[in-house]
Structures are given as structure tokens and as C-alpha cells.
Amino acid sequence: MTDSPRAANLLAQLEHLNEQQLRRLLVEHLTKQKLGLYWEANAIERDAALNADVVLPRLVEEWSHSPSPQPSPTSVRGSRLPSPAGGRGAGGEGEQFTHRNLIIEGDNYDSLRLLRATHAGKIRVIYIDPPYNTGNKDWVYNDHYVGANDRWRHSQWLEFLYRRLTLARDLLTPEGVILVSINDENRARLELLMDEVFPGMRVGSLVWRTKDSTSRTESNLSEVHEHILVYGREGFSFLGSSKSTKKYKNPDNDPRGLWNIDPLTVNADRFERSGFFYPLQNPKTGLWYPCDPDRVWAYASELRIKNIDRIRSGSMEHWIREGKIIFPKLDEERVVTWQSIEELREAIRKGDVPVTPKRKKPLLTEDTPDLGFWVGKPVGFGRPGFKKHWNELNSHVNPVCSWISRANEQHDEDDLHVLISPNAGAGTEAIQEILGSRTFAYPKPPGLIQELLRQATQPNDIVLDFFAGSGTTGQAVLELNAEDASTGSAQVGQRRFILCSSTEANSKEPDKNLCRDVCAERMRRVIQGYGGKAGYTVEQGGEFAYLQLDKVEAADAHFEIDAAHAFQLLALKRLGVIRAASAGAVQRLGRVEDCELLVCNEVTPDTIETLAAWPQRHGAARLAIYSTRPKTLSEQLAARGVEANCYSLMDALLSGQRGSAA
Ligand SMILES: C[S@@+](CC[C@H](N)C(=O)[O-])C[C@H]1O[C@@H](n2cnc3c(N)ncnc32)[C@H](O)[C@@H]1O
């Protein structure tokens, strides 16, 4: 316990307690533990990334991607998308390009704190593929790789993820969902952690087959799958797909419309539901049908159950009257009448009796109760069924299947929507093709994420990946937007991406910048078009802002936050967009309905003059102004007869970031 500074610190604190206090602490410890996951959060080395600083975005224009020069019309995918709200010139003459997609460089603990201040409740889908804690140098904690034999390996990983997932939780919309990739070994640990952070939100998990080839292992169990855990807020559901009416017909012109034949039996045996086990007669033809003793009829007979009205499902006779029971056609089935019990026994011996449709199990045997009943009666060899009408189905949507298939896999489930993905190797191939080398290990295939997003997003949603690595999620978002346009979908794709990626700089490679050189570079090439593939127009999301993060202690915020920080943080917060701040004491953030959003850094006669003329010049009914001196500004504008809501700039910048102490 003393081999970590944190543990030593705890020990030092306990030394001051007397015996009674120690006993109380022990009782508390023993009685307060709850069912669930336990990890040694207090004993491990503290995550150096945790901090309570104010996080401020800084736009790095030269690493961002704006449409300059505009791609030629022939080099981009054909588009019939409307212009997004933004783009060049949205704010009027002289304004900078407005970005809607973000790449955020840095530790995602900081990125998530920024997003909690700007995007709380606005993200529809979070997809993450965190380091898997394999022990094979796949993950850095406090600047060192966490190896397989690290005493605190699992606790560090859980604490690391716990801190970040807790921040991410606040970002989801009421219909939002988080999808997390994980390997088989760490799935159980992660799932318990997810239960802790997202209580009551578990939707389920998907299984993705990652490779075709097998490899010999010590246990000789070759791992060829990964999991994707799905946790959604109350309003979330996968889109599924429309059920096909293929199997539904109406050969008898039934006024109730299309129908299909459902089994007339249920999964209960004759001992469990004795009242449902009886010979069934077709009242029109007089033919008799034996009941399957292992799967009795779905409806009881009025002749056998006294208080049939109490049975909510209705009696067999009721459904026959309703025309819902389909008996085999007389001319299409075999009918036999056994004249004596010996003749029937002989037929049973030979197996020449009615059988179940699939497994061909005889329905009359020596054990059939009251076997003599079947002598002298015409017995039908077909099976009656239930007429299920299309308009009675609970849902016309097929649910998503938890098994992710590959395109070459056979699947004939008509009532399930099967997701399809390439295998893991396709991720590396994509990187190789786009960047010309395998510069990033184990990226996910774009097709996998695209398929998940196809099911989990609507065309205007924001998608966040805060372990973005090489940026696969960004590519998947753009591909999906373009797909919407090409398939003529009713709503055109305007999904946006937010990718958070670390630099991966360390003491050996201090200049490494994975975010800039792999993630942003990949997105730039995808947007421009690569390997003969067309690029993306701005309308299709072919742009991004590259943000670095500056951090200041809350106490110093008044001195250290500059005009550009203020402008960009507010643009993100109020409009979800970012652009370079322009010069001048009055800056226009944008417009919400008839209200102009402005930042005013200095209150001078000149700025008052500019602001007083603003509503008329820009055709706005109202002004909302963020200022360092909101009271003075409000009074001076009121004196000029201008209606303006003036807010404290500092309060707006700090809101959402207060109380984020680690
Ligand atoms: C398994 S990879 C994700 C790969 C990604 N899905 C792709 O297809 O490229 C995990 C990524 O998380 C990044 N990472 C680890 N710790 C991080 C942190 N604290 N902040 C941001 N990124 C981090 C690693 O640099 C690595 O690129």
C-alpha cells in the first residue's frame, strides 16, 4: 500500500486519528460499499492531467481547413445540399470563414471540459475507441506506458476513463448515445464502469468480428472479435430499418389487408397448460387436428375452460369466428380415418401420422392421452395457423441485430437489421491509402463507424470522438453526409464532427504531434480527395477548425483571457461554430433569429455610436452584447433609446467551467 505517493499520503493522514476514529472509519468503509466496480482510486498515482483551470480555445488558422482555394466543381462529389448556416460571409462583409467541424488538440480531459462549457446537451452521438489497456505499450498514464505487470494497471485505466466519461455524460442530448469499442479482455471491467457512469442507460452491446484468420494462442482460443458497448439516454433508439411486406400477401382479398401465417402454437407443454391441449376441429370441413404435446395451441377452447372470458387472449372459437385461424385447404392435405385402434397403432409404429412441420415429430404416439378418440374420425395431416395481419404488427421497424456481419457473411434474418462492417485490416488499409504509410497502429475501419452512425444519427447531429487518434470518425461523418446526398434521402446530411486527439508527444519524441500530422492531415486529404476518390464541398462538411487549448487559473482569468479567446469561446458556446476574431472593439458573433450577438471589448463613445446604429444597419430587432462593463454599456445604450441585453463577458466565459475541479 505504501508503494505510491498517494498511498503514503493517506497513511500519513490516518496517523492523526485515534482508535475510536479509526474504528468508525473502518465500520463506514465496511458498510458503505455497494455492489459494483471497485478500483483503487485513492491508492494510485494521481492523473497529472486533472486540473481545474479555465480552458480556452485558440484557433490555429494555418492548421485549419477552409475552402481556399475552392475545389473545382469537377473534383468534388456532386451535391444538392443547401449551404450550411455559416460559411464565408455569413456574418457580413469582411468576416472570416465560419467553421462547423472541430479538431481539438490536447489531453481530452481538457477538451472535454471545454466542450462541457460549450456543448452541454448538444451531442447526439459519442463514439470512442479508447486505449484498450492491453499491457502492450498501448497506453500512457502520466507520461509512462502502463505495462502488463504494473500493480495499478487496471485501476489507473479505470480512473483515467472514469474522469473522462463523467465529463462526456453531460454532453449528450436527451436522445444521445455513447458507443465504446473495447476488446474482449477488458469488456467486463469497462461495462461495470459504464454502468457506474451511465446508470440505467445500458442499451446493450454489439459484437464485431475483426478478422478472418486465426492465430494460435497459449489457451488456443483465437480472439477474432471486439465489442461495442452502447449506452443511450432515455430518448435514444437505433433507426433500424423498415420491415419488408415481402412475406405478407392477400390472396383471399381479406378487407383487413396483407397477412402472413404465424404458428398457432406457443412454447408451453401440455402439463404446463393443460387447458390448451386438445384435438382441434375445423368447423367447416369437420377434419380433426392433433395438438403438439410440447407446444400447445395458443388459444384455449370454450369447451374445455369454464371462465373463458377471463382469458385475455380470447378463445380458439372466437378466433375461428373472426376468420383468423387458417386451416389447410381440403384439396391440399392428406386426410386419413383409422377404423380401429389397431389400425391407428400400426400407423404410429410406421410413423404414418401427422407430424410437426419442421422437425417432423409425430403428433400421435402410444402416449397420447385418450388415443381411442382418434379412431373413426377424419384426421388432417396439415397444420392450422394464425392469420397475422400487417396492420396488427407491434412495429414496422426491424431492430438492429447485436451481431455485426461482414459483407461476405451469409445472413437471412428478415426480422432484424444486420449491421455490416469490413474487418479491422480495412482501417490500416485506409490510412495507408490516404497518408501513404501505416503511420498509425490499429485505426478502426471507416466503414464500421459509418455503419454505426448510419443507425444512430439524424442528418443534423453532432458526432464527437474524444479518442479520435487518426480521425477515422471524421472521415465516417463526411462519407455519411455524402451518402445521404447520393441516395436522395429526404433530409440531406449536415452531420458535424468534433475530434479530440492528443499530440502523443513524450520525453523521447517531444515534437510529435499526432493530432496535427495524422488526424488533421488525414481529414485534409479526405476533404481534398485522395486515390481517385472525390473530395467534399464545404456544404458536405469539407472543412474544420484546428483548435489548441490555453489554460489559465480561474483566479487569473480576468488578466489572461484575451479578446480572441473570448470571441471564440462565445462563438462555440452560443452558435456551435468558430472563426477567427476580427479587429475592432465591436465584434459580431452571429445572429439568433432577430437578435444580433456581439462582443464589445471597450466601452467608449465610438463603440456606443457603433452599437447604437447597429440594429438599423443590420436589420435586427434586438442586441445581445457581451462586455467587460455590461452595466455601463446597458445604461448608455438605454440613454440612446437602444434595447440591448448586456451580459458580463467574464461570467459567460467562466460558466460551465466553474466547479470542474478534479
Ligand atoms: C485506439 S486509439 C483510437 C483510434 C481511432 N479510433 C482511429 O481509428 O484512429 C486511441 C487513441 O487515444 C489517444 N489518447 C490516449 N490518451 C488520450 C488522452 N488523454 N487524450 C486524447 N487522446 C488520447 C491515443 O493517442 C490514441 O491515438
The ligand as a Tripos MOL2 file, in Angstrom:
@<TRIPOS>MOLECULE
LIG
   27    29     1     0     0
SMALL
NO_CHARGES

@<TRIPOS>ATOM
      1 C1         -7.2140    3.1270  -30.0060 C.3       1 LIG1
      2 S1         -6.7030    4.6770  -30.4860 S.3       1 LIG1
      3 C2         -8.0790    5.3190  -31.3520 C.3       1 LIG1
      4 C3         -8.0030    5.0620  -32.7980 C.3       1 LIG1
      5 C4         -9.0900    5.6890  -33.6050 C.3       1 LIG1
      6 N1        -10.3490    5.0720  -33.3700 N.3       1 LIG1
      7 C5         -8.7680    5.6230  -35.0770 C.2       1 LIG1
      8 O1         -9.4780    4.9310  -35.8160 O.co2     1 LIG1
      9 O2         -7.7840    6.2280  -35.4790 O.co2     1 LIG1
     10 C6         -6.7110    5.5530  -29.0060 C.3       1 LIG1
     11 C7         -6.1830    6.9430  -29.1490 C.3       1 LIG1
     12 O3         -6.4090    7.6170  -27.9340 O.3       1 LIG1
     13 C8         -5.3770    8.5670  -27.7940 C.3       1 LIG1
     14 N2         -5.3190    9.0180  -26.3920 N.ar      1 LIG1
     15 C9         -4.8730    8.3460  -25.3140 C.ar      1 LIG1
     16 N3         -4.9760    9.1070  -24.2170 N.ar      1 LIG1
     17 C10        -5.5180   10.2780  -24.6150 C.ar      1 LIG1
     18 C11        -5.8630   11.4810  -23.9570 C.ar      1 LIG1
     19 N4         -5.7150   11.6090  -22.6370 N.pl3     1 LIG1
     20 N5         -6.3780   12.4870  -24.6740 N.ar      1 LIG1
     21 C12        -6.5850   12.3640  -26.0140 C.ar      1 LIG1
     22 N6         -6.2680   11.2460  -26.6940 N.ar      1 LIG1
     23 C13        -5.7440   10.2210  -26.0080 C.ar      1 LIG1
     24 C14        -4.1460    7.8550  -28.2480 C.3       1 LIG1
     25 O4         -3.2000    8.7810  -28.6670 O.3       1 LIG1
     26 C15        -4.6930    7.0240  -29.4000 C.3       1 LIG1
     27 O5         -4.4710    7.6890  -30.5880 O.3       1 LIG1
@<TRIPOS>BOND
     1     1     2 1
     2     2     3 1
     3     2    10 1
     4     3     4 1
     5     4     5 1
     6     5     6 1
     7     5     7 1
     8     7     8 2
     9     7     9 1
    10    10    11 1
    11    11    12 1
    12    11    26 1
    13    12    13 1
    14    13    14 1
    15    13    24 1
    16    14    15 ar
    17    14    23 ar
    18    15    16 ar
    19    16    17 ar
    20    17    18 ar
    21    17    23 ar
    22    18    19 1
    23    18    20 ar
    24    20    21 ar
    25    21    22 ar
    26    22    23 ar
    27    24    25 1
    28    24    26 1
    29    26    27 1
@<TRIPOS>SUBSTRUCTURE
     1 LIG1         1 GROUP 0 **** ****
